[in-house]
Amino acid sequence: MTEVSRGTPSWRDGSLFEHIELAVRRRPLRALLMGSAAALGLGTLSFAVVLAASASRAVLAEFDTIGARAVTFVTDLTGHRARADLNIAGLADLAGVVQVGVLSPVGSHAIAVNPAPWSQDPLATPVVGFDKGAVEALELVVDGTGFTAVSYDFGAPVAILGEGIVAMNDEPLVNGSPISIDGLEFLVVGVIRESPIDPGLLFSAAVPARTADRWWADLSASTRIVARVEPGAADFVAEHGALLLDPEEPDLVTAFHEPQPEAFRTKLVGNLDAFLIYLGIGLILASVAITSAFAVNDTVQRRSEIGLRRALGASRSRIAAQFVGEAVLISALAGSGGVILGGGLAVWTTIGREWVPVVPPLMAGAGPVLAAMAGALGSAIPALRAARLDPVVALRSL
């Protein structure tokens, strides 16, 4: 008895790949269910890898910003030493320095709305004198007109209030509101909304440096010089800045900045890598288990087919290779789809978070390979069992 091919490969003719393709096309539901394991596993892994890589980049970029944002120099103004003796221009020219600002704290003073309501008690508020570079050096976000060149040059009676002071005041304070500081009339020209380098300024009042010197010069016992620096330059600027500011007495100038978070950064990267490795191993093992369960069930349902092929001369290795090949093909195709969908969803998520999407190039090639490996491992034992079936016993199920 001879079988004749009629458009599709029979069990006796055709290559192994044709037999695999025929089996997959004849059982689309089975292929869909088996492939769902690979698609779900690789899709989840792809989502986690892209999301973790994007988050890691965003977090590390933030560490770079925090660790090298600014260096603050503090010096006492006593005796013969005065603010004018400090070499501010020399510090500004130092390599790695972006902007230098000088702050002159002049103590706490009573601030009230002018005219003050009867129920309001003046707020004791720290007052700080700003030079022209302070706002930019401190990266302040100020609502309002802020200080102008005229304000700095002539010591105008104007003030920028921290957001915390505005919130604690009984009366609304906006740009243009009159206030009194120690009974002196001032005009609010801005509100500090963000102060990333010195959060204490959110609860302070800033005035032009000449204004502070005019009214409270005797209270200005120290000066803070803030140097905003390029990423990675903080240590260098802190080491050499004091000598530049005061070549005669550099020991009287203290420099400090946020510690470089290298140890924590390295630990964070290591934890993310370990998380991805454990997640990948877990998802692959789950895919192997699910594929194995489907393969075992498939072997039981196809006993008659296996017996017929064995009776028609198919070798055990051919039977085993077909079952493994079917699982590999289904898993690889489904895994590729899972990688695309999972990666696409992760990119969409990162864009929504305003992160820069990071898609590791290795993921595109490794995903289908991992899925194929999971399919091969999951179907290996059921395929060997199918190949060992006695054709006589298997044909009885016809």
N, C-alpha and C positions, 0 to 999 in steps of 0.2 A: 504494500500500500504506500503510495507516494503522495506527499502534500505539494500543492502547487501554490506559488506566491501570487496573490491577486491584489497588488497595490500596497499591502502592508506586510512586513516580515512575519513569517510563521515561526514556530518554535524550532524548526530544523534549519532554516536558512537565515542569512543576515548576520551581521557582526554583533558582538556583545553590546556595543552602544545602541544598536538598533533595537535589540531586545529590551534594554533598559528604557529607551524612549517609548517603546510600545507599551510597556508595563505602566509607566507613569501616565501616559495619555489615556489608557483604559480605566484608570482609577484616579480621577481628578480629586475626589473628595479625600481619599486617603493621602494623596500628595499634599493637599491643602492642610490637613490636620498635622501631618508629620512636619511639614515646613513651618507651621506656626511656631513650633518649639524653637527652631533655629532663628526665625525672624524676631520672636520676642526676646530671646536671649541676646542676640547680636545687636538688636535695636536698643535694648536697655544699656548694653555695654557701650555702644557708640554714643548714646545720649550722655552717659556718665563721663566718658573720656573727653568729649568736646566741652561739656559744661565744666568739668574740673579743670581742664587746660585753660579755658577762658577765665574762670574765676581765679585760678592761680596767677595768671598774668595780671589781672586787675589788682589782686591783693599785693603782689610783689611790686607793682608800680606804685601802689600806695605806700608800701614800706620804703621805697626809694625816696618818695616825696617827704615822708615823715622823718626819716633818718638823716636827711641832708637839707632840710628846709631852711634853717637859719642858725646863726651863732650869735649869742648875746654876750656882750662885754659890759661889765659893771665896774665902775671906779668911783671912789669917794672924791669929792671936791672940798678939800680942806687946805688951810694955810695958803701957800703961794700957788697951789695948783688950781686952775680954772678950766672951764669947758673949752675955752679958746685955745688952751695949750695942747689939746688932744689933736692928733694928726688924722682927722676924719677923712680927708682927701686921700691920704696914703692908704688907708684901709680900703677905700672904695676902689683903688687901682690894683689891689691885690688879686692875683689869679684866683678864679673861682667865685669871686664876689659879684653878685648881680646888682644889689642895691643896698645902700646903707641909710639907716634912719636913726636919729638921736631923740631919745625920750628923757624928759627932765621931771621926775616925780616931785611934787611940791606939797605933799601931805594931803590930808582929808579936809574938805571944806563943806559948809552948809549950802546946799542947793535947794532952791524953792522956785515954784512958778511965780512969775512977776506980772501983775500983783498977786500975792499969795492969798488963797482963801483962808478964812478964819480957822477952818478945821485942820489945815495942813501943817504938819511939822516939817521943818527943813530936813533933807536927807544928808547925812554925813557921807560924802562921796570923795574917793581919791581923785585928785586932779593931776593931770600929766601934761607937760609941755611937749608939743610936737614940732620938729623941724620939717623942712619941705620934703624930705625923703621918707618920713616915718610911715605914712599911710601905705605907700607902695612896698616898703621893706617888710611891713607887717602883714601884707596881703589882706588888708581890711576891705570888707564889703560895706560901703557907706551909702545909705539913702539920703539924698539931699544934695545941695550944691557943694558942701564941703569947704575946706579952706582954699582961698584964692591966693595968688601971689601978693596982692595987697594986704591980705590978712597976715601973712607971714612977715612981710617987710615992715609994716607999721604997727604990728602988735594989736590988731583989732580986737574988740571985746566980743568975740564969737566963740562958740563951743560946739563940739561934736559929742553927743551923749551915747553911752553904751545902751544897748537894747534892754539890759536888765534894769537900768535906772529908769528908763522910760516906762517899763512895765510896772515898777513899784510906785510910780507917782500917781497921786490921786487925780490929777488933771491930765488930759491928753497932751503930749508934747510932740510936735511935728516940726518940720522945717519952717523956720520963721517964728517960732514961739519965743516970747521973752522970758528969761529966767533971771534969778539973782544968785550970785555966788559970793558968800560972805557979805551980802548987801550990795555988791557991785552988779550993775546991770549988764547982762550978756544976751546975745541972740543965738538961738539954736540954728545951726546951719547944716546939720546932718545927724543921722542916727547910725551907729555901728551895728550892723546886722550879723556879721560873721567876723571872727577874729581867730583864725586857726593857729597862729603862732603864739599869741598871748591871750588866752580866753578871759583873763582878768579884766581886760579892757572893756568887756561887755558890761561891767559894773563900775565903770570909771567915766570921768569927763575929760576930754582932750581940748586943750586950747593951744593957740600958736605959741611957740617958744618965747618970743619977745613979750607976749602978753603975760606969760607965767613969770618971766624975769621982772617985769614991771611991778607986779603986785606981790609976788611971793619969792623974790630972789633970795631972801634970807632963809627960806625953808628948803631950798634946793641943795641938799647935801650930797647927792649922788647923781650919776648920769648912767643911763643905759644906752648902749649903742647896739643896735640890731643890724646884723649883716645877713641879708638873704643870699644864700649860696647856691651854686649848681649842685646837682646830685653827685655825691661822692667827695665833695670838697670840704665838708664840715671839719674834719680832723685837721686838715692842712691850714684852714683859715683860723681855727682856734689856736693852733700852735704858734703861728707867726703874727696873728693880728695884734696881740698885746704889745709886742715889741714895736710894731708900726705906730700904734696909737700913742704910746708913751715911751719913747726910746730911753729917757733918763731914768724912769722908775717903772719898768714893765711889770715888776712884782706887785704893784698896787692895782693892776688891772686883772680882773678875774674873768675868764672865758668859760662858758658852758653851753652845751647844746644837748639835744635829745640823743641818747645813746644809740649807736648803730645796731639795728636789730638783726645782725647776721646770724646769730645762733638760733633765734626764733624762726627766722626766715628759712634756714636750712632744715630745721625740724618740721616746719610746715610743708615744705616741698617733699620731704621724706614721707610724711604721713599721707599726703595725697597720693604719692606713688604706691605706697603700701595698700592704701584703700582700693586703688584701681586694680592692683594685682589680685588681691583677695576677691574683689567683686568679679573680675574676669574668670578666675578659677571656679568660683561658685556658679556663675551663669553657664559656663561650659559644661560643668558636671551636671547641672540641671538639664541642659540640652541633651547630653548623652543619655541620661536616665529616661527622659521623655521619648527620645528617638528609639531607645532600646525597647520600651514598652510597646510602641507602635509596631516595631519590627517583629516582636514576638507575636503580637496579635495578627500581623499580616502573614506570618509563616503558617499559623494555624488555619487561616482562611484560604490559603493557597496550597494546601496539601495536595489536592487533586492535580493542580497545575504542575507542581513539582514532580509528582509521580509520573505524569504524562511525559514530561520533558526527559526524565531519567529513562523511561521506557523507550523513548525515541533516540537515545544515545547521548544525551547531554551528560558531561562529566560532573563530578562533585565540585571540582574547582570552578567550573563554569556557572553552576547554580549559586555557589557562594559569592562569586564575583558579581553576578547580576544583582543579588540582594544588597550587597555592599554598595555597588555602583548606583543603584536606585536611591539609596539613602544619601550618598554623597552628592548626587546631582540635585536632589530636592533641597538638601540642607544648604548647599552652596548658593543656589538661586534665591532661596528664601532668606538666607543670611545676608546676601547682597542687598536685597530689598530692605531688610531690617536696618542695615548700616545706613542706607540712604535716608530712610524715614527718621531713624533715631538721631542721626547727625543733623538733618534738616530741622527737626524740632528743637534740638539744642541750640542751633544757630539762631533760630527765631526767638528762643528764650533769652539768649545773651544780648541780642539786639534790643529786646524789651528792657533789659537791665542797663542798657547803655554801656555794655562792655564791648571790647573788641573780640569778635569770634575767633577762636583758635581751633583749626581742624588739623590734627596731626596727619601728615601725608601717609604714614604707615597704616593708619586705620582703614583707608580705602582698600589696600591690598591684603592686609592681615585679616580683615573681617570675613570675607568669603573663605579664606584658607582655614580659619578657626572653625567656621561652620561646617566645612567639608570634613575636617578632622573629627568634630563632634559626631557627624553622621556616620563616619567610618567606625569610630569606636562604639557607638551605640548599636550599630547593626552587625558588628563582627560576630558576636556569640550567636544571635538568632540565625545568621547566615550559615554558620557552621552546622548548626542543628538542622537547618533545612537541607543542607547538602548531604547529611547523613541519613535522611529519611529512606526507608526501604521502599522502592517504587511499587512493589506489590501491595504493601500495606497502605501506601498513600492512594493508590488507585481504587481501593475499596470505598473511599469516600465519594467517588463519582456517583 
